[in-house]
């Protein structure tokens, strides 16, 4: 996992879908990039969980319930 993605996850937990605040937190991506990355992340998360995957198998998704509440 990259440092930038870690910052994305942290910003998502703190700011939810406030893309401008996420942009300020991450600093290397603008709000549109944050929104696009979130869309891909949520799609991947839902597909993974729907397939019966366990969060232990995908460490990048450590708090799946938190992310799904943000949706």
Backbone torsions as a table, in degrees:
resi	resn	phi	psi	omega
1	UNK	NA	140.1	-177.6
2	UNK	-87.6	160.2	177.4
3	UNK	-61.7	-37.8	-179.9
4	UNK	-64.1	-40.9	178.7
5	UNK	-67.9	-37.8	175.5
6	UNK	-59.0	-42.6	177.5
7	UNK	-64.3	-38.3	176.8
8	UNK	-59.8	-48.1	-179.4
9	UNK	-63.5	-41.4	178.2
10	UNK	-62.1	-46.0	179.8
11	UNK	-64.4	-37.0	178.7
12	UNK	-64.0	-42.3	177.9
13	UNK	-64.2	-40.2	-174.9
14	UNK	-79.3	-45.1	-169.6
15	UNK	-107.7	-6.3	-176.1
16	UNK	61.2	-134.2	-176.5
17	UNK	-94.6	25.7	175.5
18	UNK	-83.4	91.2	-171.4
19	UNK	-64.0	-32.9	179.0
20	UNK	-66.9	-40.1	177.2
21	UNK	-68.9	-35.3	176.8
22	UNK	-63.5	-41.8	178.3
23	UNK	-58.3	-44.8	179.1
24	UNK	-63.3	-38.3	-178.1
25	UNK	-70.1	-45.2	-175.8
26	UNK	-78.5	-40.9	175.9
27	UNK	70.7	-18.2	-179.8
28	UNK	-103.3	-2.4	-179.8
29	UNK	-136.4	147.4	178.0
30	UNK	-87.1	176.3	-175.8
31	UNK	-59.5	-38.3	-179.9
32	UNK	-64.7	-40.4	176.9
33	UNK	-64.6	-41.3	179.3
34	UNK	-61.3	-45.1	-179.6
35	UNK	-63.6	-43.3	179.2
36	UNK	-64.4	-44.0	179.6
37	UNK	-64.0	-39.8	179.0
38	UNK	-62.7	-42.3	179.8
39	UNK	-60.1	-45.7	178.7
40	UNK	-66.1	-40.1	-179.9
41	UNK	-62.8	-47.2	-179.4
42	UNK	-65.4	-38.9	177.6
43	UNK	-61.6	-45.2	179.4
44	UNK	-64.7	-40.8	179.3
45	UNK	-62.5	-47.9	-179.0
46	UNK	-65.1	-43.4	178.5
47	UNK	-61.2	-43.7	179.6
48	UNK	-61.8	-48.0	-178.4
49	UNK	-69.2	-37.6	178.0
50	UNK	-65.0	-27.6	-179.6
51	UNK	-81.4	1.1	178.9
52	UNK	89.3	10.4	179.4
53	UNK	-67.8	150.9	178.7
54	UNK	-106.4	145.6	-175.7
55	UNK	-61.7	-22.9	177.4
56	UNK	-66.6	-25.2	-179.5
57	UNK	-79.8	-15.2	-177.4
58	UNK	-135.6	83.7	-173.3
59	UNK	-58.2	-24.0	179.6
60	UNK	-66.3	-20.1	179.9
61	UNK	-109.7	75.6	-173.6
62	UNK	-84.0	-28.1	-179.0
63	UNK	-128.6	64.8	-173.1
64	UNK	-53.8	-40.6	-177.9
65	UNK	-62.5	-38.5	178.6
66	UNK	-61.2	-45.8	-178.3
67	UNK	-66.7	-38.3	-179.9
68	UNK	-68.6	-32.1	176.4
69	UNK	-65.8	-29.4	179.7
70	UNK	-69.8	-31.5	179.3
71	UNK	-54.9	NA	NA
